[in-house]
Amino acid sequence: MAHAPRADWEDSVRLIEECAGLEDAIQGVLAEAFGRDLEAKLVDALRRDGSLAVSVAAGCTGGVCGYVALSRLQSPPYALALAPVGVRKAMQGQGIGSALIRRAIGRARALGYGSIFVLGAPAYYGRFGFSAEAAAAFPSPYSGPHFMGLHLTPRQDAPAAVIYAGAFDLLG
Ligand SMILES: CC(C)(COP(=O)(O)OP(=O)(O)OC[C@H]1O[C@@H](n2cnc3c(N)ncnc32)[C@H](O)[C@@H]1OP(=O)(O)O)[C@@H](O)C(=O)NCCC(=O)NCCS
């Protein structure tokens, strides 16, 4: 099954890294995608405490239509958490989320990070190379089929407990 971005949005969507000046628009996208404002608040808290390592927005004709964040973990030291990722409801299912995630992974690799962890649907994140097997040696309260890892370099972190940035306490 092909998961490449569809051609009908490729000309009208661009990926924007760093995202300075787009904070309010990103908040709006996340609040709409998740139907609540916790994820928008999470991104603000990550930005404030300096944990945000990679930030990618999708810019569409009408403004920002998608966003993904990678944040530094408290442990292991060279690992990141992927969360949140959200796409405006009307734009979902067109490959924008996949394009955001692939760009964020590429940026993390270029920055020299060792691993990315994510909690989510294996059917979705598996297509980017995440697997529960890759996270198995890294203890977490979320361990199980939905807690997945992706190792970016052969020089990955030694197995250690996965501890998210303190801002994630917002999600309870
Ligand atoms: C998850 C999300 C970011 C995906 O963005 P998107 O642009 O719609 O994704 P893409 O177009 O790249 O991929 C669509 C595929 O993802 C699948 N998908 C989307 N959400 C999924 C989920 N929660 N579980 C499993 N698969 C999912 C779709 O079924 C589709 O599969 P297909 O390619 O086999 O047809 C978007 O649906 C969204 O914002 N959802 C609400 C917020 C959310 O749940 N975020 C993820 C948790 S952190």
The ligand as an SDF file (V2000), in Angstrom:
LIG
                    3D

 48 50  0  0  0  0  0  0  0  0999 V2000
   -3.2930   11.4200   13.2070 C   0  0  0  0  0  0  0  0  0  0  0  0
   -3.2420   12.5590   12.2060 C   0  0  0  0  0  0  0  0  0  0  0  0
   -2.1840   13.5730   12.6200 C   0  0  0  0  0  0  0  0  0  0  0  0
   -2.8570   11.9830   10.8340 C   0  0  0  0  0  0  0  0  0  0  0  0
   -2.7350   13.0590    9.9150 O   0  0  0  0  0  0  0  0  0  0  0  0
   -3.2480   12.8690    8.4240 P   0  0  0  0  0  0  0  0  0  0  0  0
   -2.7490   14.0020    7.6190 O   0  0  0  0  0  0  0  0  0  0  0  0
   -4.7020   12.6390    8.4530 O   0  0  0  0  0  0  0  0  0  0  0  0
   -2.4900   11.5080    8.0750 O   0  0  0  0  0  0  0  0  0  0  0  0
   -2.0560   10.9650    6.6590 P   0  0  0  0  0  0  0  0  0  0  0  0
   -2.9430   11.5060    5.6020 O   0  0  0  0  0  0  0  0  0  0  0  0
   -0.5980   11.1430    6.5210 O   0  0  0  0  0  0  0  0  0  0  0  0
   -2.3040    9.4230    6.8430 O   0  0  0  0  0  0  0  0  0  0  0  0
   -3.6190    8.9580    6.8130 C   0  0  0  0  0  0  0  0  0  0  0  0
   -3.5920    7.5460    7.3130 C   0  0  0  0  0  0  0  0  0  0  0  0
   -3.4540    7.5550    8.7280 O   0  0  0  0  0  0  0  0  0  0  0  0
   -4.4140    6.7040    9.2800 C   0  0  0  0  0  0  0  0  0  0  0  0
   -4.7230    7.2020   10.6270 N   0  0  0  0  0  0  0  0  0  0  0  0
   -5.0340    8.4550   10.9910 C   0  0  0  0  0  0  0  0  0  0  0  0
   -5.2610    8.5000   12.3140 N   0  0  0  0  0  0  0  0  0  0  0  0
   -5.0500    7.2440   12.7780 C   0  0  0  0  0  0  0  0  0  0  0  0
   -5.1300    6.6500   14.0540 C   0  0  0  0  0  0  0  0  0  0  0  0
   -5.4570    7.3370   15.1500 N   0  0  0  0  0  0  0  0  0  0  0  0
   -4.8720    5.3280   14.1440 N   0  0  0  0  0  0  0  0  0  0  0  0
   -4.5090    4.6050   13.0650 C   0  0  0  0  0  0  0  0  0  0  0  0
   -4.4240    5.1180   11.8270 N   0  0  0  0  0  0  0  0  0  0  0  0
   -4.7020    6.4190   11.6880 C   0  0  0  0  0  0  0  0  0  0  0  0
   -5.5760    6.8160    8.3240 C   0  0  0  0  0  0  0  0  0  0  0  0
   -6.4240    5.7110    8.4760 O   0  0  0  0  0  0  0  0  0  0  0  0
   -4.8510    6.7780    7.0040 C   0  0  0  0  0  0  0  0  0  0  0  0
   -4.4810    5.4610    6.6920 O   0  0  0  0  0  0  0  0  0  0  0  0
   -4.1730    4.9790    5.1810 P   0  0  0  0  0  0  0  0  0  0  0  0
   -3.0350    5.8040    4.6670 O   0  0  0  0  0  0  0  0  0  0  0  0
   -3.8080    3.5490    5.3370 O   0  0  0  0  0  0  0  0  0  0  0  0
   -5.4290    5.2320    4.4370 O   0  0  0  0  0  0  0  0  0  0  0  0
   -4.6210   13.2660   12.0500 C   0  0  0  0  0  0  0  0  0  0  0  0
   -5.5800   12.2970   11.7080 O   0  0  0  0  0  0  0  0  0  0  0  0
   -5.0710   14.0000   13.3090 C   0  0  0  0  0  0  0  0  0  0  0  0
   -4.7870   15.1790   13.4940 O   0  0  0  0  0  0  0  0  0  0  0  0
   -5.8230   13.2850   14.1950 N   0  0  0  0  0  0  0  0  0  0  0  0
   -6.3050   13.9070   15.4400 C   0  0  0  0  0  0  0  0  0  0  0  0
   -5.1860   14.1200   16.4250 C   0  0  0  0  0  0  0  0  0  0  0  0
   -4.4780   12.8030   16.7720 C   0  0  0  0  0  0  0  0  0  0  0  0
   -5.1210   11.8090   17.0820 O   0  0  0  0  0  0  0  0  0  0  0  0
   -3.1110   12.8440   16.7140 N   0  0  0  0  0  0  0  0  0  0  0  0
   -2.3000   11.6370   16.9190 C   0  0  0  0  0  0  0  0  0  0  0  0
   -2.1110   11.2900   18.3260 C   0  0  0  0  0  0  0  0  0  0  0  0
   -0.7210   12.1810   19.0140 S   0  0  0  0  0  0  0  0  0  0  0  0
  1  2  1  0
  2  3  1  0
  2  4  1  0
  2 36  1  0
  4  5  1  0
  5  6  1  0
  6  7  2  0
  6  8  1  0
  6  9  1  0
  9 10  1  0
 10 11  2  0
 10 12  1  0
 10 13  1  0
 13 14  1  0
 14 15  1  0
 15 16  1  0
 15 30  1  0
 16 17  1  0
 17 18  1  0
 17 28  1  0
 18 19  1  0
 18 27  1  0
 19 20  2  0
 20 21  1  0
 21 22  1  0
 21 27  2  0
 22 23  1  0
 22 24  2  0
 24 25  1  0
 25 26  2  0
 26 27  1  0
 28 29  1  0
 28 30  1  0
 30 31  1  0
 31 32  1  0
 32 33  2  0
 32 34  1  0
 32 35  1  0
 36 37  1  0
 36 38  1  0
 38 39  2  0
 38 40  1  0
 40 41  1  0
 41 42  1  0
 42 43  1  0
 43 44  2  0
 43 45  1  0
 45 46  1  0
 46 47  1  0
 47 48  1  0
M  END
$$$$
